[in-house]
Amino acid sequence: MPFTVAVLDEAGYGGLDPALATRLCAAAFSHRRFDVERLGELSIALVESHVIRDLNLRFRGKDEPTDVLSFEVDGPYGEMVGEVVICPACASPEMGVEELVVHGALHLSGMDHGQDFEGSEMALAQGAVMGAVRGAQR
């Protein structure tokens, strides 16, 4: 069964096509040299700021909303890779929802950026993936 991403839009965002979400996540995992044909299922939930704030407090001890959280379930080659939770209202103009999808997928692939995202290897990977996907859309 080919890799697909399910999108659950609890925030009423309406702007994330599941086919595009699948391409973005597949590109992120491919960039990390994972075999996309063997990946399990992945879901993306678009939520309101109070929902992501509650998740951020529960799982990271931070009582504030954030733009994206990633939760690994079975890992890349398990039945369920994990879930990426995005708050569209918290997305910065520089990093829209599509880029947050890539960011979350890169976290699920094992990348992290610490406190300095801009200077991280993950920022370079994210830029490369976004460039490749945008170039393929033209």
The first five atom37 places (N, CA, C, CB, O) and aatype in JSON, in Angstrom:
{
  "aatype": [12, 14, 13, 16, 19, 0, 19, 10, 3, 6, 0, 7, 18, 7, 7, 10, 3, 14, 0, 10, 0, 16, 1, 10, 4, 0, 0, 0, 13, 15, 8, 1, 1, 13, 3, 19, 6, 1, 10, 7, 6, 10, 15, 9, 0, 10, 19, 6, 15, 8, 19, 9, 1, 3, 10, 2, 10, 1, 13, 1, 7, 11, 3, 6, 14, 16, 3, 19, 10, 15, 13, 6, 19, 3, 7, 14, 18, 7, 6, 12, 19, 7, 6, 19, 19, 9, 4, 14, 0, 4, 0, 15, 14, 6, 12, 7, 19, 6, 6, 10, 19, 19, 8, 7, 0, 10, 8, 10, 15, 7, 12, 3, 8, 7, 5, 3, 13, 6, 7, 15, 6, 12, 0, 10, 0, 5, 7, 0, 19, 12, 7, 0, 19, 1, 7, 0, 5, 1],
  "atom_mask": [
    [1, 1, 1, 1, 1],
    [1, 1, 1, 1, 1],
    [1, 1, 1, 1, 1],
    [1, 1, 1, 1, 1],
    [1, 1, 1, 1, 1],
    [1, 1, 1, 1, 1],
    [1, 1, 1, 1, 1],
    [1, 1, 1, 1, 1],
    [1, 1, 1, 1, 1],
    [1, 1, 1, 1, 1],
    [1, 1, 1, 1, 1],
    [1, 1, 1, 0, 1],
    [1, 1, 1, 1, 1],
    [1, 1, 1, 0, 1],
    [1, 1, 1, 0, 1],
    [1, 1, 1, 1, 1],
    [1, 1, 1, 1, 1],
    [1, 1, 1, 1, 1],
    [1, 1, 1, 1, 1],
    [1, 1, 1, 1, 1],
    [1, 1, 1, 1, 1],
    [1, 1, 1, 1, 1],
    [1, 1, 1, 1, 1],
    [1, 1, 1, 1, 1],
    [1, 1, 1, 1, 1],
    [1, 1, 1, 1, 1],
    [1, 1, 1, 1, 1],
    [1, 1, 1, 1, 1],
    [1, 1, 1, 1, 1],
    [1, 1, 1, 1, 1],
    [1, 1, 1, 1, 1],
    [1, 1, 1, 1, 1],
    [1, 1, 1, 1, 1],
    [1, 1, 1, 1, 1],
    [1, 1, 1, 1, 1],
    [1, 1, 1, 1, 1],
    [1, 1, 1, 1, 1],
    [1, 1, 1, 1, 1],
    [1, 1, 1, 1, 1],
    [1, 1, 1, 0, 1],
    [1, 1, 1, 1, 1],
    [1, 1, 1, 1, 1],
    [1, 1, 1, 1, 1],
    [1, 1, 1, 1, 1],
    [1, 1, 1, 1, 1],
    [1, 1, 1, 1, 1],
    [1, 1, 1, 1, 1],
    [1, 1, 1, 1, 1],
    [1, 1, 1, 1, 1],
    [1, 1, 1, 1, 1],
    [1, 1, 1, 1, 1],
    [1, 1, 1, 1, 1],
    [1, 1, 1, 1, 1],
    [1, 1, 1, 1, 1],
    [1, 1, 1, 1, 1],
    [1, 1, 1, 1, 1],
    [1, 1, 1, 1, 1],
    [1, 1, 1, 1, 1],
    [1, 1, 1, 1, 1],
    [1, 1, 1, 1, 1],
    [1, 1, 1, 0, 1],
    [1, 1, 1, 1, 1],
    [1, 1, 1, 1, 1],
    [1, 1, 1, 1, 1],
    [1, 1, 1, 1, 1],
    [1, 1, 1, 1, 1],
    [1, 1, 1, 1, 1],
    [1, 1, 1, 1, 1],
    [1, 1, 1, 1, 1],
    [1, 1, 1, 1, 1],
    [1, 1, 1, 1, 1],
    [1, 1, 1, 1, 1],
    [1, 1, 1, 1, 1],
    [1, 1, 1, 1, 1],
    [1, 1, 1, 0, 1],
    [1, 1, 1, 1, 1],
    [1, 1, 1, 1, 1],
    [1, 1, 1, 0, 1],
    [1, 1, 1, 1, 1],
    [1, 1, 1, 1, 1],
    [1, 1, 1, 1, 1],
    [1, 1, 1, 0, 1],
    [1, 1, 1, 1, 1],
    [1, 1, 1, 1, 1],
    [1, 1, 1, 1, 1],
    [1, 1, 1, 1, 1],
    [1, 1, 1, 1, 1],
    [1, 1, 1, 1, 1],
    [1, 1, 1, 1, 1],
    [1, 1, 1, 1, 1],
    [1, 1, 1, 1, 1],
    [1, 1, 1, 1, 1],
    [1, 1, 1, 1, 1],
    [1, 1, 1, 1, 1],
    [1, 1, 1, 1, 1],
    [1, 1, 1, 0, 1],
    [1, 1, 1, 1, 1],
    [1, 1, 1, 1, 1],
    [1, 1, 1, 1, 1],
    [1, 1, 1, 1, 1],
    [1, 1, 1, 1, 1],
    [1, 1, 1, 1, 1],
    [1, 1, 1, 1, 1],
    [1, 1, 1, 0, 1],
    [1, 1, 1, 1, 1],
    [1, 1, 1, 1, 1],
    [1, 1, 1, 1, 1],
    [1, 1, 1, 1, 1],
    [1, 1, 1, 1, 1],
    [1, 1, 1, 0, 1],
    [1, 1, 1, 1, 1],
    [1, 1, 1, 1, 1],
    [1, 1, 1, 1, 1],
    [1, 1, 1, 0, 1],
    [1, 1, 1, 1, 1],
    [1, 1, 1, 1, 1],
    [1, 1, 1, 1, 1],
    [1, 1, 1, 1, 1],
    [1, 1, 1, 0, 1],
    [1, 1, 1, 1, 1],
    [1, 1, 1, 1, 1],
    [1, 1, 1, 1, 1],
    [1, 1, 1, 1, 1],
    [1, 1, 1, 1, 1],
    [1, 1, 1, 1, 1],
    [1, 1, 1, 1, 1],
    [1, 1, 1, 0, 1],
    [1, 1, 1, 1, 1],
    [1, 1, 1, 1, 1],
    [1, 1, 1, 1, 1],
    [1, 1, 1, 0, 1],
    [1, 1, 1, 1, 1],
    [1, 1, 1, 1, 1],
    [1, 1, 1, 1, 1],
    [1, 1, 1, 0, 1],
    [1, 1, 1, 1, 1],
    [1, 1, 1, 1, 1],
    [1, 1, 1, 1, 1]
  ],
  "atom_positions": [
    [[0.84, -1.18, 0.0], [0.0, 0.0, 0.0], [0.89, 1.24, 0.0], [-0.96, 0.0, 1.22], [1.81, 1.34, 0.81]],
    [[0.64, 2.19, -0.89], [1.48, 3.38, -0.94], [1.32, 4.26, 0.29], [1.17, 4.17, -2.19], [0.27, 4.29, 0.93]],
    [[2.39, 4.98, 0.6], [2.4, 5.89, 1.74], [1.37, 7.0, 1.53], [3.82, 6.5, 1.94], [1.32, 7.62, 0.47]],
    [[0.55, 7.24, 2.54], [-0.41, 8.33, 2.5], [-0.46, 9.01, 3.86], [-1.81, 7.82, 2.09], [-0.09, 8.44, 4.88]],
    [[-0.93, 10.24, 3.83], [-1.09, 11.03, 5.03], [-2.55, 11.42, 5.16], [-0.17, 12.29, 5.0], [-3.16, 11.94, 4.21]],
    [[-3.12, 11.16, 6.32], [-4.49, 11.58, 6.6], [-4.45, 12.96, 7.25], [-5.24, 10.55, 7.52], [-3.61, 13.22, 8.11]],
    [[-5.36, 13.83, 6.84], [-5.44, 15.17, 7.41], [-6.77, 15.32, 8.12], [-5.28, 16.26, 6.31], [-7.83, 15.11, 7.53]],
    [[-6.7, 15.68, 9.4], [-7.88, 15.94, 10.21], [-7.87, 17.43, 10.53], [-7.91, 15.06, 11.52], [-7.0, 17.91, 11.25]],
    [[-8.84, 18.16, 10.0], [-8.88, 19.62, 10.15], [-9.9, 20.03, 11.2], [-9.21, 20.29, 8.81], [-11.04, 20.36, 10.88]],
    [[-9.47, 20.01, 12.46], [-10.34, 20.42, 13.57], [-10.37, 21.93, 13.72], [-9.88, 19.78, 14.87], [-11.22, 22.46, 14.45]],
    [[-9.47, 22.64, 13.05], [-9.37, 24.09, 13.18], [-10.17, 24.83, 12.11], [-7.92, 24.52, 13.12], [-10.29, 26.05, 12.15]],
    [[-10.72, 24.09, 11.15], [-11.45, 24.73, 10.06], [-10.54, 25.5, 9.13], [0.0, 0.0, 0.0], [-10.95, 26.49, 8.52]],
    [[-9.31, 25.05, 9.01], [-8.31, 25.73, 8.18], [-8.66, 25.62, 6.7], [-6.91, 25.14, 8.44], [-8.67, 26.62, 5.98]],
    [[-8.94, 24.41, 6.26], [-9.39, 24.18, 4.9], [-8.35, 24.35, 3.81], [0.0, 0.0, 0.0], [-8.7, 24.28, 2.63]],
    [[-7.09, 24.55, 4.14], [-6.11, 24.82, 3.11], [-5.01, 23.78, 2.96], [0.0, 0.0, 0.0], [-4.01, 24.05, 2.3]],
    [[-5.18, 22.6, 3.55], [-4.15, 21.57, 3.43], [-4.73, 20.34, 2.75], [-3.57, 21.2, 4.82], [-5.49, 19.58, 3.34]],
    [[-4.37, 20.18, 1.5], [-4.82, 19.05, 0.7], [-4.06, 17.79, 1.14], [-4.61, 19.32, -0.82], [-2.84, 17.82, 1.25]],
    [[-4.76, 16.68, 1.39], [-4.08, 15.44, 1.81], [-3.02, 14.96, 0.81], [-5.1, 14.35, 2.02], [-2.0, 14.42, 1.22]],
    [[-3.26, 15.16, -0.48], [-2.26, 14.74, -1.47], [-0.99, 15.57, -1.34], [-2.83, 14.87, -2.91], [0.12, 15.04, -1.45]],
    [[-1.13, 16.87, -1.1], [0.04, 17.72, -0.89], [0.74, 17.35, 0.41], [-0.36, 19.22, -0.88], [1.97, 17.29, 0.46]],
    [[-0.02, 17.11, 1.46], [0.56, 16.7, 2.74], [1.36, 15.41, 2.57], [-0.54, 16.51, 3.81], [2.44, 15.27, 3.16]],
    [[0.85, 14.49, 1.78], [1.55, 13.24, 1.51], [2.86, 13.51, 0.77], [0.67, 12.28, 0.69], [3.9, 12.95, 1.12]],
    [[2.82, 14.37, -0.26], [4.04, 14.7, -1.0], [5.08, 15.36, -0.09], [3.7, 15.62, -2.18], [6.27, 15.04, -0.17]],
    [[4.63, 16.29, 0.76], [5.55, 16.98, 1.67], [6.22, 16.01, 2.63], [4.8, 18.06, 2.45], [7.44, 16.05, 2.83]],
    [[5.42, 15.13, 3.24], [5.98, 14.16, 4.19], [6.89, 13.16, 3.49], [4.86, 13.42, 4.93], [7.96, 12.82, 4.01]],
    [[6.47, 12.69, 2.33], [7.3, 11.74, 1.57], [8.64, 12.38, 1.21], [6.57, 11.27, 0.3], [9.68, 11.73, 1.29]],
    [[8.62, 13.65, 0.83], [9.85, 14.35, 0.48], [10.76, 14.49, 1.71], [9.53, 15.73, -0.11], [11.98, 14.35, 1.6]],
    [[10.16, 14.77, 2.85], [10.96, 14.9, 4.08], [11.62, 13.57, 4.45], [10.07, 15.38, 5.24], [12.8, 13.54, 4.78]],
    [[10.86, 12.49, 4.39], [11.43, 11.18, 4.73], [12.44, 10.73, 3.67], [10.32, 10.14, 4.86], [13.46, 10.12, 4.01]],
    [[12.18, 11.03, 2.41], [13.14, 10.7, 1.35], [14.45, 11.45, 1.56], [12.56, 11.03, -0.04], [15.53, 10.88, 1.39]],
    [[14.35, 12.71, 1.93], [15.55, 13.52, 2.19], [16.41, 12.88, 3.28], [15.15, 14.96, 2.59], [17.63, 12.98, 3.26]],
    [[15.74, 12.23, 4.21], [16.45, 11.56, 5.32], [16.83, 10.13, 4.97], [15.58, 11.57, 6.57], [17.31, 9.38, 5.82]],
    [[16.61, 9.76, 3.72], [17.0, 8.45, 3.18], [16.16, 7.28, 3.7], [18.44, 8.2, 3.48], [16.64, 6.15, 3.78]],
    [[14.93, 7.56, 4.05], [14.01, 6.48, 4.4], [13.37, 5.96, 3.12], [12.93, 6.97, 5.4], [13.19, 6.71, 2.16]],
    [[13.03, 4.69, 3.11], [12.34, 4.07, 1.98], [10.85, 4.39, 2.11], [12.59, 2.51, 1.94], [10.14, 3.77, 2.91]],
    [[10.38, 5.35, 1.33], [9.0, 5.83, 1.43], [8.0, 4.71, 1.18], [8.77, 6.97, 0.44], [6.9, 4.71, 1.73]],
    [[8.37, 3.75, 0.34], [7.46, 2.63, 0.04], [7.2, 1.75, 1.26], [8.04, 1.78, -1.09], [6.21, 1.01, 1.29]],
    [[8.07, 1.82, 2.25], [7.9, 1.0, 3.45], [7.34, 1.76, 4.64], [9.22, 0.4, 3.84], [7.11, 1.17, 5.7]],
    [[7.11, 3.07, 4.49], [6.62, 3.87, 5.61], [5.21, 3.46, 6.01], [6.64, 5.35, 5.25], [4.4, 3.07, 5.17]],
    [[4.94, 3.57, 7.29], [3.59, 3.33, 7.8], [2.71, 4.55, 7.57], [0.0, 0.0, 0.0], [3.1, 5.48, 6.86]],
    [[1.55, 4.54, 8.17], [0.61, 5.66, 8.03], [1.07, 6.84, 8.88], [-0.82, 5.23, 8.43], [1.75, 6.67, 9.89]],
    [[0.67, 8.02, 8.46], [0.97, 9.23, 9.21], [-0.27, 10.11, 9.18], [2.21, 9.98, 8.61], [-0.97, 10.16, 8.18]],
    [[-0.54, 10.79, 10.28], [-1.68, 11.7, 10.29], [-1.24, 13.09, 10.69], [-2.78, 11.18, 11.23], [-0.28, 13.27, 11.44]],
    [[-1.98, 14.06, 10.19], [-1.76, 15.45, 10.53], [-3.07, 15.99, 11.07], [-1.25, 16.29, 9.3], [-4.11, 15.89, 10.42]],
    [[-3.02, 16.56, 12.26], [-4.19, 17.19, 12.86], [-3.97, 18.69, 12.91], [-4.48, 16.63, 14.29], [-2.97, 19.16, 13.45]],
    [[-4.9, 19.43, 12.34], [-4.89, 20.89, 12.41], [-5.83, 21.29, 13.53], [-5.3, 21.55, 11.04], [-7.02, 20.97, 13.49]],
    [[-5.3, 21.98, 14.54], [-6.07, 22.24, 15.75], [-6.04, 23.72, 16.13], [-5.52, 21.4, 16.91], [-5.25, 24.5, 15.6]],
    [[-6.92, 24.08, 17.05], [-6.98, 25.44, 17.59], [-5.85, 25.64, 18.6], [-8.36, 25.71, 18.25], [-5.24, 24.67, 19.06]],
    [[-5.58, 26.89, 18.93], [-4.45, 27.2, 19.82], [-4.62, 26.63, 21.22], [-4.26, 28.71, 19.91], [-3.63, 26.24, 21.84]],
    [[-5.84, 26.56, 21.74], [-6.01, 26.02, 23.1], [-5.72, 24.52, 23.13], [-7.44, 26.29, 23.61], [-5.26, 24.0, 24.15]],
    [[-5.97, 23.83, 22.04], [-5.7, 22.39, 21.98], [-4.19, 22.15, 21.96], [-6.36, 21.76, 20.72], [-3.69, 21.31, 22.71]],
    [[-3.47, 22.87, 21.12], [-2.02, 22.66, 21.05], [-1.34, 23.15, 22.32], [-1.42, 23.37, 19.82], [-0.32, 22.6, 22.73]],
    [[-1.9, 24.18, 22.96], [-1.34, 24.62, 24.24], [-1.47, 23.52, 25.28], [-2.05, 25.91, 24.74], [-0.52, 23.25, 26.01]],
    [[-2.64, 22.87, 25.34], [-2.84, 21.77, 26.28], [-1.88, 20.62, 26.01], [-4.29, 21.27, 26.21], [-1.33, 20.03, 26.94]],
    [[-1.67, 20.29, 24.74], [-0.73, 19.22, 24.38], [0.7, 19.62, 24.73], [-0.83, 18.89, 22.89], [1.47, 18.79, 25.22]],
    [[1.05, 20.87, 24.48], [2.39, 21.35, 24.78], [2.66, 21.3, 26.29], [2.58, 22.79, 24.26], [3.76, 20.96, 26.71]],
    [[1.66, 21.63, 27.09], [1.8, 21.55, 28.54], [1.92, 20.1, 29.0], [0.61, 22.23, 29.24], [2.79, 19.76, 29.8]],
    [[1.07, 19.27, 28.47], [1.04, 17.85, 28.89], [2.31, 17.1, 28.51], [-0.16, 17.16, 28.28], [2.83, 16.31, 29.31]],
    [[2.81, 17.33, 27.31], [3.92, 16.52, 26.82], [5.28, 17.21, 26.88], [3.65, 16.11, 25.42], [6.31, 16.53, 26.83]],
    [[5.31, 18.54, 26.99], [6.6, 19.24, 27.02], [6.75, 20.14, 28.24], [6.76, 20.07, 25.76], [7.8, 20.74, 28.45]],
    [[5.69, 20.23, 29.06], [5.76, 21.05, 30.26], [5.77, 22.54, 29.99], [0.0, 0.0, 0.0], [6.18, 23.32, 30.85]],
    [[5.33, 22.95, 28.8], [5.31, 24.36, 28.43], [3.86, 24.83, 28.3], [6.09, 24.6, 27.1], [3.12, 24.35, 27.44]],
    [[3.46, 25.76, 29.16], [2.07, 26.24, 29.18], [1.9, 27.41, 28.22], [1.67, 26.67, 30.61], [1.64, 28.54, 28.62]],
    [[2.06, 27.09, 26.93], [1.89, 28.1, 25.88], [1.58, 27.37, 24.57], [3.17, 28.99, 25.74], [1.98, 26.22, 24.38]],
    [[0.88, 28.05, 23.68], [0.65, 27.43, 22.37], [1.95, 27.4, 21.58], [-0.45, 28.18, 21.58], [2.87, 28.18, 21.84]],
    [[2.01, 26.52, 20.62], [3.16, 26.42, 19.72], [2.62, 26.15, 18.33], [4.15, 25.29, 20.18], [1.42, 25.91, 18.16]],
    [[3.47, 26.18, 17.34], [2.99, 25.99, 15.98], [2.87, 24.53, 15.57], [3.9, 26.69, 15.03], [1.96, 24.17, 14.82]],
    [[3.79, 23.67, 16.05], [3.77, 22.26, 15.62], [4.33, 21.35, 16.71], [4.57, 22.08, 14.31], [5.29, 21.7, 17.4]],
    [[3.72, 20.19, 16.84], [4.2, 19.13, 17.72], [4.19, 17.83, 16.92], [3.33, 19.01, 19.02], [3.31, 17.63, 16.08]],
    [[5.14, 16.97, 17.18], [5.19, 15.67, 16.52], [5.18, 14.58, 17.58], [6.45, 15.54, 15.62], [5.86, 14.67, 18.6]],
    [[4.4, 13.54, 17.31], [4.29, 12.42, 18.23], [4.55, 11.13, 17.48], [2.9, 12.4, 18.91], [3.75, 10.71, 16.63]],
    [[5.67, 10.49, 17.79], [5.96, 9.2, 17.17], [5.07, 8.15, 17.81], [7.47, 8.83, 17.34], [4.85, 8.15, 19.02]],
    [[4.55, 7.25, 16.98], [3.74, 6.15, 17.49], [4.55, 4.85, 17.35], [2.37, 6.05, 16.73], [5.06, 4.33, 18.34]],
    [[4.66, 4.33, 16.14], [5.39, 3.08, 15.9], [6.73, 3.29, 15.21], [4.54, 2.15, 15.08], [7.47, 2.33, 15.03]],
    [[7.05, 4.5, 14.83], [8.27, 4.77, 14.09], [8.03, 4.66, 12.6], [0.0, 0.0, 0.0], [6.98, 4.18, 12.17]],
    [[9.01, 5.09, 11.78], [8.8, 5.17, 10.34], [8.34, 3.89, 9.67], [10.04, 5.6, 9.7], [7.49, 3.93, 8.78]],
    [[8.87, 2.75, 10.08], [8.49, 1.51, 9.4], [7.45, 0.71, 10.17], [9.72, 0.67, 9.17], [7.18, -0.45, 9.83]],
    [[6.87, 1.31, 11.19], [5.79, 0.66, 11.9], [4.46, 0.91, 11.2], [0.0, 0.0, 0.0], [4.39, 1.61, 10.19]],
    [[3.41, 0.33, 11.74], [2.08, 0.5, 11.13], [1.67, 1.97, 11.11], [1.04, -0.32, 11.89], [1.14, 2.45, 10.11]],
    [[1.92, 2.67, 12.2], [1.58, 4.09, 12.31], [2.85, 4.86, 12.66], [0.47, 4.34, 13.4], [3.36, 4.76, 13.78]],
    [[3.36, 5.63, 11.7], [4.58, 6.42, 11.93], [4.37, 7.33, 13.13], [4.95, 7.25, 10.67], [5.15, 7.31, 14.08]],
    [[3.31, 8.13, 13.07], [3.02, 9.06, 14.14], [2.03, 10.11, 13.7], [0.0, 0.0, 0.0], [1.36, 9.97, 12.67]],
    [[1.95, 11.17, 14.49], [1.02, 12.25, 14.19], [1.73, 13.58, 14.34], [-0.22, 12.19, 15.12], [2.51, 13.8, 15.27]],
    [[1.45, 14.47, 13.4], [1.94, 15.83, 13.45], [0.73, 16.7, 13.77], [2.63, 16.27, 12.09], [-0.28, 16.65, 13.07]],
    [[0.84, 17.5, 14.83], [-0.24, 18.39, 15.25], [0.2, 19.81, 14.95], [-0.6, 18.2, 16.77], [1.25, 20.26, 15.42]],
    [[-0.61, 20.52, 14.17], [-0.27, 21.87, 13.73], [-1.38, 22.83, 14.14], [-0.05, 21.91, 12.21], [-2.57, 22.52, 14.01]],
    [[-0.99, 23.99, 14.63], [-1.94, 25.06, 14.92], [-1.77, 26.13, 13.84], [-1.73, 25.66, 16.36], [-0.83, 26.93, 13.92]],
    [[-2.65, 26.17, 12.84], [-2.5, 27.18, 11.78], [-2.49, 28.61, 12.31], [-3.62, 27.03, 10.78], [-1.8, 29.46, 11.75]],
    [[-3.23, 28.88, 13.38], [-3.28, 30.23, 13.95], [-1.94, 30.63, 14.57], [-4.39, 30.33, 15.0], [-1.67, 31.82, 14.75]],
    [[-1.1, 29.66, 14.9], [0.2, 29.93, 15.52], [1.33, 29.95, 14.5], [0.5, 28.9, 16.58], [2.47, 30.27, 14.84]],
    [[1.03, 29.61, 13.26], [2.07, 29.57, 12.23], [2.54, 30.99, 11.91], [1.54, 28.89, 10.94], [1.74, 31.9, 11.76]],
    [[3.84, 31.15, 11.82], [4.4, 32.46, 11.47], [4.25, 32.67, 9.96], [5.9, 32.57, 11.9], [4.15, 31.7, 9.21]],
    [[4.23, 33.93, 9.54], [4.15, 34.2, 8.09], [5.32, 33.6, 7.32], [4.09, 35.7, 7.85], [5.17, 33.21, 6.16]],
    [[6.48, 33.52, 7.97], [7.66, 32.95, 7.3], [7.57, 31.44, 7.15], [8.92, 33.31, 8.08], [8.14, 30.87, 6.22]],
    [[6.86, 30.77, 8.05], [6.77, 29.32, 8.04], [5.29, 28.94, 8.08], [7.56, 28.68, 9.24], [4.73, 28.74, 9.15]],
    [[4.69, 28.84, 6.93], [3.27, 28.5, 6.85], [3.0, 27.04, 7.18], [0.0, 0.0, 0.0], [3.91, 26.3, 7.56]],
    [[1.76, 26.65, 7.04], [1.33, 25.3, 7.4], [2.07, 24.23, 6.61], [-0.17, 25.15, 7.18], [2.45, 23.21, 7.17]],
    [[2.28, 24.45, 5.32], [2.98, 23.44, 4.52], [4.39, 23.19, 5.05], [3.04, 23.89, 3.05], [4.83, 22.04, 5.12]],
    [[5.08, 24.25, 5.41], [6.43, 24.08, 5.93], [6.4, 23.43, 7.32], [7.15, 25.43, 6.0], [7.33, 22.71, 7.69]],
    [[5.33, 23.68, 8.08], [5.19, 23.02, 9.38], [4.96, 21.52, 9.21], [4.04, 23.65, 10.19], [5.37, 20.74, 10.06]],
    [[4.3, 21.12, 8.13], [4.14, 19.7, 7.83], [5.52, 19.07, 7.66], [3.27, 19.49, 6.54], [5.8, 18.01, 8.23]],
    [[6.38, 19.7, 6.88], [7.74, 19.21, 6.66], [8.51, 19.19, 7.97], [8.49, 20.07, 5.62], [9.2, 18.22, 8.28]],
    [[8.38, 20.26, 8.75], [9.06, 20.35, 10.04], [8.67, 19.17, 10.94], [8.73, 21.69, 10.75], [9.53, 18.52, 11.53]],
    [[7.36, 18.91, 11.03], [6.89, 17.81, 11.86], [7.37, 16.46, 11.36], [0.0, 0.0, 0.0], [7.74, 15.6, 12.15]],
    [[7.36, 16.27, 10.03], [7.83, 15.01, 9.46], [9.33, 14.81, 9.73], [7.55, 14.97, 7.93], [9.76, 13.7, 10.01]],
    [[10.1, 15.88, 9.64], [11.53, 15.76, 9.93], [11.76, 15.37, 11.38], [12.25, 17.07, 9.62], [12.67, 14.6, 11.68]],
    [[10.94, 15.9, 12.29], [11.04, 15.46, 13.69], [10.75, 13.96, 13.78], [10.07, 16.26, 14.6], [11.45, 13.24, 14.49]],
    [[9.71, 13.5, 13.08], [9.37, 12.08, 13.12], [10.47, 11.21, 12.49], [8.04, 11.83, 12.41], [10.58, 10.02, 12.79]],
    [[11.27, 11.8, 11.64], [12.38, 11.06, 11.02], [13.6, 11.03, 11.91], [12.74, 11.69, 9.67], [14.61, 10.41, 11.57]],
    [[13.52, 11.68, 13.07], [14.62, 11.64, 14.02], [15.43, 12.92, 14.14], [0.0, 0.0, 0.0], [16.38, 12.98, 14.92]],
    [[15.07, 13.95, 13.4], [15.83, 15.21, 13.47], [15.35, 16.06, 14.64], [15.69, 15.99, 12.15], [14.2, 15.97, 15.07]],
    [[16.26, 16.88, 15.14], [15.93, 17.86, 16.17], [16.78, 19.09, 15.91], [16.16, 17.29, 17.63], [17.8, 19.01, 15.22]],
    [[16.37, 20.21, 16.46], [17.09, 21.45, 16.21], [17.51, 22.18, 17.47], [16.25, 22.35, 15.38], [18.18, 23.2, 17.38]],
    [[17.14, 21.69, 18.63], [17.51, 22.38, 19.86], [16.95, 23.79, 19.9], [0.0, 0.0, 0.0], [15.9, 24.06, 19.32]],
    [[17.64, 24.67, 20.59], [17.15, 26.05, 20.75], [17.41, 26.93, 19.53], [17.8, 26.68, 21.96], [16.75, 27.95, 19.35]],
    [[18.36, 26.56, 18.69], [18.75, 27.39, 17.55], [18.32, 26.74, 16.25], [20.27, 27.64, 17.55], [19.13, 26.1, 15.57]],
    [[17.06, 26.9, 15.89], [16.57, 26.28, 14.67], [17.3, 26.82, 13.45], [15.06, 26.51, 14.52], [17.75, 26.05, 12.6]],
    [[17.41, 28.14, 13.35], [17.99, 28.76, 12.16], [19.4, 28.25, 11.85], [18.03, 30.26, 12.34], [19.77, 28.15, 10.68]],
    [[20.17, 27.93, 12.85], [21.54, 27.47, 12.65], [21.67, 25.96, 12.62], [0.0, 0.0, 0.0], [22.79, 25.45, 12.69]],
    [[20.57, 25.26, 12.53], [20.62, 23.8, 12.66], [20.65, 23.08, 11.32], [19.43, 23.33, 13.45], [20.29, 23.62, 10.28]],
    [[21.1, 21.83, 11.38], [21.05, 20.95, 10.22], [19.59, 20.74, 9.79], [21.72, 19.58, 10.54], [19.31, 20.58, 8.6]],
    [[18.68, 20.74, 10.75], [17.27, 20.55, 10.44], [16.73, 21.71, 9.59], [16.45, 20.41, 11.73], [15.92, 21.49, 8.69]],
    [[17.16, 22.93, 9.87], [16.73, 24.08, 9.07], [17.19, 23.92, 7.62], [17.28, 25.41, 9.67], [16.44, 24.23, 6.69]],
    [[18.41, 23.43, 7.43], [18.91, 23.2, 6.08], [18.1, 22.12, 5.37], [20.39, 22.81, 6.12], [17.76, 22.26, 4.2]],
    [[17.8, 21.04, 6.09], [17.01, 19.95, 5.52], [15.61, 20.45, 5.14], [16.92, 18.77, 6.51], [15.1, 20.14, 4.07]],
    [[15.01, 21.22, 6.04], [13.66, 21.74, 5.8], [13.64, 22.63, 4.55], [13.17, 22.52, 7.02], [12.74, 22.53, 3.73]],
    [[14.64, 23.5, 4.43], [14.73, 24.37, 3.26], [14.91, 23.56, 1.98], [0.0, 0.0, 0.0], [14.31, 23.88, 0.95]],
    [[15.73, 22.54, 2.04], [15.97, 21.69, 0.86], [14.7, 20.96, 0.44], [17.08, 20.68, 1.15], [14.39, 20.88, -0.75]],
    [[13.96, 20.43, 1.42], [12.72, 19.71, 1.11], [11.7, 20.66, 0.51], [12.15, 19.03, 2.38], [11.06, 20.34, -0.5]],
    [[11.53, 21.82, 1.12], [10.56, 22.79, 0.6], [10.93, 23.24, -0.8], [10.46, 24.02, 1.54], [10.06, 23.4, -1.66]],
    [[12.22, 23.45, -1.04], [12.68, 23.84, -2.38], [12.4, 22.76, -3.41], [0.0, 0.0, 0.0], [11.97, 23.05, -4.52]],
    [[12.64, 21.52, -3.04], [12.4, 20.4, -3.96], [10.91, 20.25, -4.27], [12.95, 19.1, -3.37], [10.54, 20.03, -5.42]],
    [[10.07, 20.37, -3.25], [8.62, 20.23, -3.47], [8.09, 21.39, -4.3], [7.86, 20.15, -2.13], [7.3, 21.19, -5.23]],
    [[8.51, 22.59, -3.99], [8.07, 23.76, -4.77], [8.55, 23.67, -6.19], [8.57, 25.06, -4.14], [7.81, 24.02, -7.12]],
    [[9.79, 23.2, -6.4], [10.32, 23.05, -7.75], [9.55, 22.0, -8.55], [0.0, 0.0, 0.0], [9.36, 22.15, -9.76]],
    [[9.12, 20.92, -7.88], [8.37, 19.87, -8.55], [6.96, 20.31, -8.91], [8.31, 18.63, -7.67], [6.36, 19.77, -9.83]],
    [[6.43, 21.31, -8.18], [5.06, 21.78, -8.44], [5.01, 22.7, -9.65], [4.52, 22.51, -7.22], [3.93, 22.96, -10.18]],
    [[6.16, 23.19, -10.1], [6.18, 24.16, -11.23], [6.1, 23.47, -12.56], [7.42, 25.0, -11.18], [6.11, 24.14, -13.59]]
  ]
}
